[in-house]
């Protein structure tokens, strides 16, 4: 089935989705963000979903994301190990940037590309441009090709990936994966025949508006827009949304009258077009109106299949307790093991939160003690501080202020302090900062080294609290005790 101007070849049994996405962001993902970081951010989102679906108080042992990685890369141990290392290295940056929701086919495309790259920091565009990447080419000192087993496993989520070693141009599926990461809202999947019938009805109606009018603006990057073939290589097309926005902002009574006249004219054909009671035009337009309430570019996407189901994940093997999950929180190494796992990217912040919540006060005590070793694992210590602060326990206030004193970056520690609901925190914090000032009431000297100058350190600490008014108000007066005069010369 051909849709005029969209360069898509579709089957009558296909289903499609309307998407509203930020195409500019998609291009930034494709060209400027490491593929491993994109995957690390999808891992965060997947872990959050796993925890949301788990019974209250339980920590799921099976990770949907890990199960998918295993299904795709288990038959290529070298690629699996490389992908794990690349993603783990990007975990810290991914935690700062936040989760990216993605379906299984999007994650499969990203893993497929990452499995073909030796560069931890390469974007998808750079992976595709590297010698030998994904196409079996041989130039270059170390040609990188996609393992046949990886291609076959990826093909169960997107048939184009299975042809990676033969004829497929993977620029389209990989760019479409980036579009999937930038989706703001979606409608569907809807049977293609139903969408085409609604499109024809509206084109022939008094309004003369098309649901599937192709945009004059390119979806794919210009450097390969003309080279990516239509049909089997493309699964997305950009649509014009301006006239739909105008139509769907009409008075609801006027729009209902238009729909009634369209349906009255098409009633004799409806039995053959509805495919067993699909949604009517009024419902379709109402849903489309909700979709277009979101800003962004309107796209049509061919559904590639259902996401990975829980029973499929269970088929990957029996669940086992992760090595990073302490079995006894009273152990002296419980916090240390957890910090090491988090620091190297073996676990994500959502799973860390769940593990500590399940461990209760014993777990909070363990991570609280380990938190103070900020020089050994600054990333883990910052995460532990946020968990301890959110617990709201009064006994943790002094420990959090102590962490603020020793943290390499006071801004991270300040963020944790600000999340604590403890009413005594501002008072304790001010008392600790006052202890850094001369006891005789003289102004503190700034000095040259913030590591050795109490005045410079105090200034840095107070400045880091500026975004948090309830804490900043309590400590700002202390700045008056700091001298901006140069330090006295050293005695000869």
N, C-alpha and C positions, 0 to 999 in steps of 0.2 A: 504494500500500500504506500503510495507516494503522497506527501503533503507538499503542496506547491511552495517553493522557495525555501524550505527548511533543510534541504539536503539530507533528509533522513529517509531510510528505507525501512518500513515497519511491517510487521505481520499483523493480520487481523486479530490474532489472539493476544497481542501485546497489551500491556497496561502502561499508562503514562502518569507522570506527576507534573503539576505546575510548581515551580520553585520561585521564591524571591530570594535572591542572593546578592552579595557584594562582589561583583566581578573584579573590581580593582583590588580588593583584598585577596581574591583567588590568585591573581597574577603575582601579587607580592609573595604569597605562599609558594608559588611555583618557582619563582626566579630567585628569591632572596632569603628564604628560610630553610635551614637544614632539614632534609627529609626525616632524619632521626628525631628532630625536635617536634615536628608535626606528629610523629608516631607517639612520642612521649606524652604529648598533650592529649591524644586520643586515649592513651592508657589511663590517664587521670580520670577522664570522663567515664570510661568503662568501669573502673574500680568504684566510682561513686554510684553507678547504676547497680553494680553487684551488691553493694552494701545496702542500698535502698530496698532491694528486693529480698534481702536476707531476713529471716525471722528476728524479732526484736532481741537484742543482746547477743546475737550470734555473729561470728566472723566467718564469712564464706571461705572455705579452703580452696575452692576452684575459682580461678580468675578467668572470666570470659576472654579477656585480651590475651592472656598467656596461652589459653587453650587454642585460640585462633593462630597465634604464632607457631605453636607446635604443629598444628594441622598443615600449615603452609610450608614450614621449613625443616621439619623433623627428619626428612629423608636427605637433607643436605646439612650435615652437622657443622660444617665450616660456615655456611651462610647463617645458620641459626645462632651460632656463637657470636659471629660478627654483628648480627642485628641486635642481640641482647646487649653487647658491649656499647654499641653506638647509641642505643636508646637510653641505657643507664647513664651514659655520660651527659645526656641532655636533660636528665630528670630535674636538676636544680633549676635550669632556665625555664623548663616547662611549668614548674610549680609557681614561678613568678608570673608567667604569662597566662596561666589558667587553662582549664580543660577545653578540649574541642570535641564536640559530639560527632560521631561518625558511625556509619553502618559497616557491616562486615565487608562489603565489596570495596568500599573506600579504603579501609585498613589493609585489605589484601593487595590493592594496587600499590600502596605506599611501601608495604613490606616487600613486594616484588621488586621494586626499584632499589630499596635499601640493600636487598640481598645481592645486588649486582655491583655494589659500590664498596671500595676500600676506604673512602674518605668520610670520616665521621661528620664533617661539617658541610658536605655537599648538598646543595639544593637539588630539586628534581631536574631543573633545567641543566644544571652542571653535570648531574649523573648521565643524562641523555647525551650530553655533548662530549663526555669523556671517551677516549679511544676504546672501542670494543664493547662499550656498554650496551647491553640488551639486544644487540643485533648480530653478535658473532663476528664483528670486524676484528682484524688482527693487528692494525697499526698500533704503535705505542709500546713502551717498555714492558708494561704489565697489562695485557688485554683482560678486561673483565667481561664475562658473559653470564647470562642468566642460566642457572642450572635447569636441566630439563625437568627434574622432579619438582622443582619450585614452580616452573611454568605450568605443569599439569595440575598441581594442587591449587594454584591461583585461578586456573581456568574454571574451577567449580563455582567461583564467585563472579567471574567476568570472563566470557569465552575469549575475548581479545587477548587476555594475558596468556592464555594457553598457546597462542600463536606467536608469542614473542620471539621465538627462535626461528620463525619461518618467514611470515609475510607481514605481520601486523606492525603498524606504526604506533608505538606506545605513547606518543606525545598527547594524543587525544584522551585516552583513559587516565593518564596521570594528571593532565590538567583538569579533567572532569572530577578527579578525586579532590583536587584543591577547591573546586567549586562546591563540592559536597561539604567541605569544612567551613565554607563561608555562607551556608544557607541560613537565612533568618526565619523563614516559614515555608511550609510545604502543604500541598493539597494533593491527596491521592494515596495510593495508586487508584486510577480509574480506568475501566476498560476503554481501549482506544476507540472502538466503534462508537461508544457513547459520546466521546468527546468530539469525534468527527461529525456525528449526526447533529450535535448541538451547534457546532461551528457552521455547518451548512444552513441550518435553520435560521440562525441569526444573520448570516450574510444575505439570505433571501428575504429577510423581514424588512419592515419599514425603517429600522435603524441602520441596516446595512453594515453592521459591525462584525468583524471576525474575531473569534477566540484564538485563532492560530495564525495571526498575521506575523510573518517574519520581520525581524528588525533589520534596519540598514546598518546597524553598528555590529562590528565583529564580536563574537564571543571569544574565540581563541586568539592567542597572541599573533600579531601580524607576521612575525618571522616564520610561522608555519601554517597560518590560516589557509593559504591556497594549496599547501602541500598535503594537508590532512584530507584524505578522501572522505566523501560522504558514505552513506550506507553503513557497512559493517564497522567502520572506524569511529564514527560519531554516534554518540548516544544522547547529546544535548543540543538544543538550538535556542537562540535568543529570540524573544518575541517583543513586539511593540505593546506597551501597556498604556500609552496615553489615552487612546480612545476607549479602552476598557475602564480606566479610571473615571472618565467623563460619564460613561454609561452607568456605572455602579454608584455614582454619587447623585443620580437623579432621585426625585421624590419617590419613596417606596411604592406609593399608590400608582404612580405613573409607570414605574418599572413593572409592577405586577400586572397592569393592564397590557403592556407590551408582551409579556411572557404568555398571558392568557391567549392573546391573538395568535402568537406563534404556535402554541400548543394546539389550538383549535385547527389551524391549517395543516399541522403535521400529524393529527390523530390517526388517520388511516394507515400511516406507515409505522406508528409507534410499536405495534406488536412485534415487528421484525427487527426493530432497532434497540429495544430496551434491554435485551439480553437478560431476561429473567428478573425484571423489576429494578433495573438500575435507577439511580436518582433522576428525578425530573429536572427540567431546565431551571425551574425556580429555585430548587435546592442547590443546584450546581452554581448558579449565579450568586446565591447567598454565601456559599462557601468561598467562592472566588472573591467576593467583596471583603470577607474577613482576611483572606490572604493578601489582598492588595492594600490593606490597611498598614502593612509593613513597608517601609521604604526600601528601595533596592531595584535590581534588574529582574525582569520577569523571564523565566526560562521554561522550556518544555523538556522533560527528561524521561527517557525510556526506563522503566523499572527493570532492574537486572535480576531480581529474585528476592526471596525472603531472607532476613538476617539469620545468623547462626542461632539455632535453638538450643535450649538447655539440654535436651536429650542428646544432641549432637556433641555438646561439650563433654558430657559424661562418658561418651564413647572414646574420648582421648585417653582414658586410663583412670585408675582409682585415685581419689584425692589423697594427698599426704600433707602433714603439717609442715608449713614452710620453715626452712632452717632459721629464718630471722625471728620467728614467733617464739618468745620465751615460754617455757613450760612451767617455770617456777619464778615468780617475780621477786621472791625473797633472795634468789641467787645473786651473788655479787657481780656476776657478769651479765645479768639480764639487760640492764640499761646499756651496757657497753656493746653487747651484740646487736641490740636494736639500733643504736647510733651508727654502728659500722655498716649495717645493712642499708639504712636510710642514706648515709653519706655516699655510698657507692652506687646508689640508684636501684638497689635490689627490691625496694618497696616504695610505694607512693604515699603521699600525705593522707589520702583518704583511708588507706589500710592501716597506717600508723595510728590515726585517730581511733579507728575501730578497735585495734588491738589494745590500746591503752584504756579505752572506755570499758572494754570487757574485763580488763585486769583490776579495775577499781582503784581504791586508795593505794594498794600495794604497788600497782603499776605507776601511779602518779609519783609516789615516793622514789621509785627506781629511776624514772626519767628525770625527776627533779635533782637528784644527786648527780646524775650524769650530765645534766645541762650545764653545770658549772665548769666543765672541761671544754670551754668554748674554743680554746686555742687548738685543741685536737680535732674537733669536728664542728666548725662554726655553723654549717648548714643544719645539721641535726640538732644542735643546741638551740638554734632559733626556733625550730619546729617544736621542740620540747617546751620551750618557754611559752609559746602560744597555747599549747595544751594545758599547761599548768595554770596559766592566767585565766583561761576560760572555765576552769573547774570551780573557781570562786572560793577555794578553801582559804581561810584566814591564815593558816599556818604556813602558806606558801608565799606570803607577801615579802618577808625578809629574804627569802631565797631568790625571788624574782628581782628584788632591788640589788642583791649581790651579783646576779647575772648581768644586770645593767652596768654594774661597775667594771666587770671584767670582759664584757663582750667586745670583740674587735671592731664591730660596727654598731655604735650606739643607736643608730636609726632603726635597725632590726629589733633591738631590745626594747626601744621605745614603743614600737608597734605592739609588742606583746604586753607591755605594762598597760597601755591604753585599753586593752581588751579585758582587763581585770575589773570585776565589779566591787572589789574590796574597798569599803569606804575609808579605811585607814591608810590606803596606799599613798595618797599625796603627802600625808604627814610623815610617814616613814621615809619616803623619797627625799623630802626636803631635809630631814635630819641627817640622812647620809651625805647629801651634797654639802651641807654646812660643815660636816666633819672634814671636808677637803680644804676649808678656809683657815687662815691663821687664827689661833685661839685668842690672840691679843687684840683682835679687832682690826688689824692692819689689812690693807687691800692685798689680795693675792696677785702675784706677778704672773704675767702670761707666759714668759719664758719662750724658748725657741722650739722645744720638743714636746708635742702633746702627750707623749708617753711618759715624760718625766715631770712636766709642769702641771701642777694641780690646777692652776688658773686656766690653762688652755684646755685641759680635760673637762673641767667644769663647764666652760663655755660650750664645748662640743656637746656635752650631755644635755645642757639646758636647751640649746638650739635644736637638738633632735626631738625635743618634746613640744616644739612650737605647733605642729599640726594637731595637738591634742589639748584643747583649751583647759579642761579640768585639771590636768597635770601641770600645764605651763603656768597657769595663774599662781600655783603654789610655789614654784621655784624661780620664777622670773625675777623677783626682788633680789635674789642672790647675785645677779649680774652687776649690781651696783658696788659689790665688794671686790670686783676684779679691776686691777689697774691695767691701763693700756700703755703705761710707760715701759721703755726698754729695760731689760734686766740689768742689774748693776754689774759693772765690769769685774772680772775675776781678779782676786788679789794676787799680787806677784809674789 
